[in-house]
Amino acid sequence: MEDNGGHMNAFNGRQISALSSDRLYRVFFDQGEAFFIQIGGQSFGQAIAVQFGLLGMLIYAPFQRRAQAKLEAKIRDLDMQPPSALLAAGKHNFRAFISDFESSSLQAAPALGGHGRHLGRWVLQLRGQKPMTLQLETEDDMRRAFETLPSAISTHVNQVAWDTAKSKFVKTV
């Protein structure tokens, strides 16, 4: 399991868009607000490497490890600061009051669909906005969302549960 930094009320989620580049957000909950801080975007390197098969993936692997180490260092730095101080650092960063959440659900990853490997997704609707889906790519992100969202958002519903036999999150009925 990957370490996602020290902020216990935070996790990472990738917003997928068909019309623009993906955005990787660090989501913080603090004092009745949710903060969405962009920490990364779409990586085209892996898509290109796949085109060259095993050789492409072997060449890409060191770059991917370096990018992951940089991301982990960035998360550690962000987790040391109050989320409100991070808003001005990027044009796609935003905050939402908890009262603005009309709906929120944590779901298992669909059998088909999605964008890349992920373990689940957080589907949310903010007042006056289009529905938003964040894919959760690591077990740590999924676990933190599972533990954080129900206590942070009164309208939240977990539609997943941890299955100890399968060692993964599964859809609940």
C-alpha distance (Angstrom), angle and dihedral (degrees) to the residues before:
residue distance angle dihedral
M1 . . .
E2 3.80 . .
D3 3.77 123.2 .
N4 3.77 109.5 -120.2
G5 3.77 97.9 -169.5
G6 3.76 131.4 -85.2
H7 3.81 103.4 -74.9
M8 3.80 102.3 107.2
N9 3.82 95.4 -162.0
A10 3.80 93.6 54.3
F11 3.78 138.0 85.6
N12 3.80 138.5 163.6
G13 3.79 125.7 -108.3
R14 3.79 132.6 175.5
Q15 3.80 117.2 -135.6
I16 3.78 108.2 -147.5
S17 3.79 120.8 -151.8
A18 3.78 129.8 179.6
L19 3.80 91.5 -156.2
S20 3.80 102.0 43.6
S21 3.79 141.0 22.9
D22 3.78 119.5 -69.1
R23 3.80 117.1 -99.2
L24 3.78 123.0 -146.6
Y25 3.80 109.9 -150.5
R26 3.79 133.2 -167.7
V27 3.82 103.7 -144.4
F28 3.82 117.0 -153.0
F29 3.79 128.7 -175.6
D30 3.78 116.0 -154.0
Q31 3.81 133.1 157.7
G32 3.80 98.4 -20.5
E33 3.78 95.7 -40.7
A34 3.80 137.1 98.0
F35 3.80 117.4 -143.5
F36 3.80 121.0 -158.5
I37 3.82 109.0 -161.5
Q38 3.82 117.2 -177.5
I39 3.81 110.1 -130.4
G40 3.79 100.6 167.1
G41 3.75 147.8 -10.2
Q42 3.74 142.7 -144.3
S43 3.80 119.5 -35.8
F44 3.76 113.7 -143.8
G45 3.81 92.3 177.3
Q46 3.78 94.1 81.9
A47 3.81 92.6 47.7
I48 3.79 90.0 53.1
A49 3.82 93.2 44.4
V50 3.82 91.2 54.4
Q51 3.80 88.9 59.1
F52 3.81 88.8 63.1
G53 3.79 95.1 48.8
L54 3.79 121.9 -146.0
L55 3.80 93.5 -11.7
G56 3.80 91.0 53.0
M57 3.79 92.2 49.5
L58 3.82 91.8 48.4
I59 3.80 90.5 52.6
Y60 3.82 92.3 44.9
A61 3.85 97.1 47.7
P62 3.85 97.5 80.1
F63 3.81 90.8 48.1
Q64 3.80 90.4 50.2
R65 3.83 92.3 50.6
R66 3.80 91.1 49.8
A67 3.83 91.5 48.6
Q68 3.82 90.4 49.5
A69 3.82 91.5 50.8
K70 3.82 90.5 50.3
L71 3.81 90.6 49.5
E72 3.81 92.2 50.4
A73 3.82 90.6 50.3
K74 3.81 90.4 49.1
I75 3.81 90.9 51.2
R76 3.82 91.4 50.4
D77 3.82 89.1 52.1
L78 3.82 93.0 47.4
D79 3.79 92.4 48.4
M80 3.80 89.7 59.0
Q81 3.83 92.2 61.4
P82 3.81 132.0 68.0
P83 3.84 108.2 -98.9
S84 3.82 92.2 -126.8
A85 3.83 89.4 61.7
L86 3.82 90.3 58.2
L87 3.81 98.4 57.9
A88 3.80 96.9 88.0
A89 3.83 92.7 51.0
G90 3.81 94.5 83.6
K91 3.78 139.3 22.5
H92 3.82 93.0 -129.9
N93 3.82 94.6 51.5
F94 3.79 114.6 108.5
R95 3.77 143.9 162.4
A96 3.79 132.2 -138.6
F97 3.77 129.1 -165.2
I98 3.78 112.4 -123.5
S99 3.83 88.3 -121.6
D100 3.85 87.7 62.7
F101 3.82 92.4 65.8
E102 3.81 106.3 102.5
S103 3.81 92.5 175.4
S104 3.78 138.5 -1.0
S105 3.80 130.8 178.7
L106 3.78 135.3 170.8
Q107 3.79 110.4 -145.0
A108 3.78 137.5 -175.9
A109 3.80 116.2 -106.3
P110 3.80 111.0 -87.6
A111 3.80 118.1 -112.0
L112 3.80 88.7 -124.4
G113 3.74 128.1 26.0
G114 3.72 132.7 29.8
H115 3.73 126.9 104.6
G116 3.76 115.7 -86.3
R117 3.79 129.2 -33.6
H118 3.80 113.9 -25.9
L119 3.78 137.6 150.8
G120 3.78 99.9 -144.9
R121 3.76 145.9 -27.1
W122 3.76 139.0 -119.6
V123 3.80 112.6 -139.4
L124 3.79 114.0 -165.1
Q125 3.77 138.7 171.5
L126 3.79 120.5 -155.8
R127 3.80 119.7 -162.1
G128 3.81 109.9 -87.1
Q129 3.84 93.9 5.1
K130 3.80 136.6 100.9
P131 3.81 116.2 -100.0
M132 3.80 112.3 -84.9
T133 3.80 128.1 -151.1
L134 3.79 124.0 -160.5
Q135 3.80 117.9 -169.6
L136 3.81 114.7 -142.1
E137 3.79 108.9 -143.6
T138 3.80 104.6 -176.0
E139 3.77 135.0 50.4
D140 3.80 88.9 -122.9
D141 3.83 92.3 55.6
M142 3.80 90.8 47.0
R143 3.80 92.4 48.8
R144 3.81 93.3 47.7
A145 3.81 91.6 48.4
F146 3.82 90.2 47.4
E147 3.81 90.6 52.9
T148 3.84 99.2 37.1
L149 3.80 106.7 40.7
P150 3.84 100.5 62.0
S151 3.81 93.0 53.6
A152 3.82 94.5 40.7
I153 3.83 100.1 46.7
S154 3.81 120.5 40.7
T155 3.84 93.0 -157.5
H156 3.82 93.4 51.3
V157 3.81 121.6 121.4
N158 3.80 123.9 -168.2
Q159 3.81 107.0 -144.0
V160 3.81 91.3 -178.4
A161 3.78 136.9 67.3
W162 3.80 133.1 -167.3
D163 3.81 110.6 -103.4
T164 3.81 107.2 -155.3
A165 3.81 92.6 -166.9
K166 3.81 92.3 55.7
S167 3.85 94.6 31.9
K168 3.79 91.7 -134.5
F169 3.80 144.0 87.0
V170 3.79 112.9 -88.5
K171 3.78 134.2 -170.9
T172 3.78 116.6 -92.7
V173 3.78 121.3 -145.2
